[in-house]
Amino acid sequence: MALGLFNSLVGKVQYITKPLLPVLWIPLIYVILGSMGLIVNLWTTGDMLNDEQHNKEPTSPETFDFIVVGAGSAGAVVANRLSKKYRVLLLEAGGEPNPLQYIPGFGVFFINYAETDWMYKTQSSWSAGRGLGGTGSINFMIHLRGHRKDFDNWGRITGDQSWSWEGVLPYFKSYEDYEEDGDPRYHGFGGDLRVEQPDYIGMGPEFVRAGQELGYSHCDLNAPFTEGFDILKYPIKDGIRQGTYKAFLEPIRRLRAKLVIRKYAHVNRTWCNKTKPLHPRKLFYPLNREHCQLLMLSGIGPRAHLQDQGIPVLVDLPVGLNLQDHIAAYVGPFFIDKPRALTLERDLTPTAVVQWILGGKGVLSTTGCHASGIISSSFAKARGEGDWPDIQYFLLGFSTFKTFGATIAHSFGLKADEQKRYYEHAIDKESFVVAVSGARPFSRGFIKWRKIARTTSRKLTPVFLTQVIRFVSMIEGIKILLYSLQYTTMLWDHD
């Protein structure tokens, strides 16, 4: 009965609005996308004013058992778990997520705005979410744990098997509320974070079947595997983005007295008890960019760099070194002769909005990233590591729209005129893009900081592709992709 009423309503909306699409609706969509900077700024300004009015400075000193710096993907979970037993202060430099960020189809348009993104600068922009939920509020919502061999390698390096796959698996399962067909050996049910396949998966099934034609299995990429392809799972519930704020903080922030959240709070240094010196091993485990700067400002880091910046050295440690990240090449657009990709002007209709609002269905339930493949290059196999993949594919199943070049340029800090010229020929044509990523970076960069006036600025030097093996394996990954697009029967009609 309810489904019938829903379909009837959607049909009526579609009938009424169809004549208005080219005249009113499509221009309105482009106005909204072109005004994202203003939308973000107005929301943040309003949130800051509201925060000032309702969250006054405490009149007396407060005592906490733990202070968690940053309410991002890790900080939100840590604060949730600790505040079950302890009094916790959670400090976040940003504010409340914008309501549009909960729509999967809109999240990526919030990248590279100062209010929602730290906007780190290297050779281009390096995004990191700012605000409650961190990067989980602006990313592609790809839920992938990583390969089993990566965790086992960390266990080997640290000498601590709690970092191995078997060691971390219980924690993965503890937070999950995995979709119903998940294997209980590797997935949890009833946890805080809902993980499932979005309603709209576009060309994902075809991409997976193309991988099968090349000899790769269709497998669960969040369970033990060697190589394979799969439809991507999202942290999503009823079509709404389930970032770590939505899953771990929002449900408890008004109910759990032991948790205190302070927004728009910047931490400049930590205080260390000199009578209890830090043991180097306590700081061995991976740190993110903010942690590195905070430690160095507090006197914990490379002695020469701290002395150069005039910071008294408390502990001489290689903080900020060994910076690793993945580099990806966006290959395409590839043109297709059938309407199978997500096309903004055709698919983002008033009907699509109604479908999402009423049932979390349709094209707005996806970020556009539909499937992934993870494989080993011939170079990995030659090293005897064929069971430890080093190439990853992401299917971005959306066509190029009118402002696509400008959007890409803004999001990744690229030259707008170059991106516009590159994508101009593909506008309004059915197409898709595949990102080819190096899954196992060998290059090592570093993070330093520099003082500018009364502020501090990070200097990130990622040092990508400094080793020939990483470069040639990426090229091999692109060649394998091109071969699959040309010769597999599932994708043979792509030009």
Secondary structure, DSSP 8 states (H G I E B T S, - for coil): -HHHHHHHHHHHHHHHHGGGIIIIIHHHHHHHHHTHHHHHHHHHHHHHHHHHHHS---SS----SEEEE--SHHHHHHHHHHTTTS-EEEE-SS----GGGGSTTTGGGGTT-TTTB--EESSSEE--B-STTGGGGTS--------HHHHHHHHHHHT-GGGSHHHHHHHHHHHEEE-TTS-TTT--SSSSEEEE--S--TTHHHHHHHHHHTT-EE--TTSS-SSEEEE--EEEETTEE--HIIIIITTTTTT-TTEEEESS---------TTS---GGGG-S---HHHHHHHHHTTEE-HHHHHHTT---SEE--TTEEE----EEEEEEEEBSSS-SB-HHHHS-HHHHHHHHHHS-SGGG--SEEEEEEE--HHHHHTT-TTS--EEEEEE-B---TTHHHHHHHHHT--HHHHHHHHGGGTTS-EEEEEEEESS----EEEEEEEETTEEEEEEE--TT-SHHHHHHHHHHHHHHHHHHHH-TTSTTB-
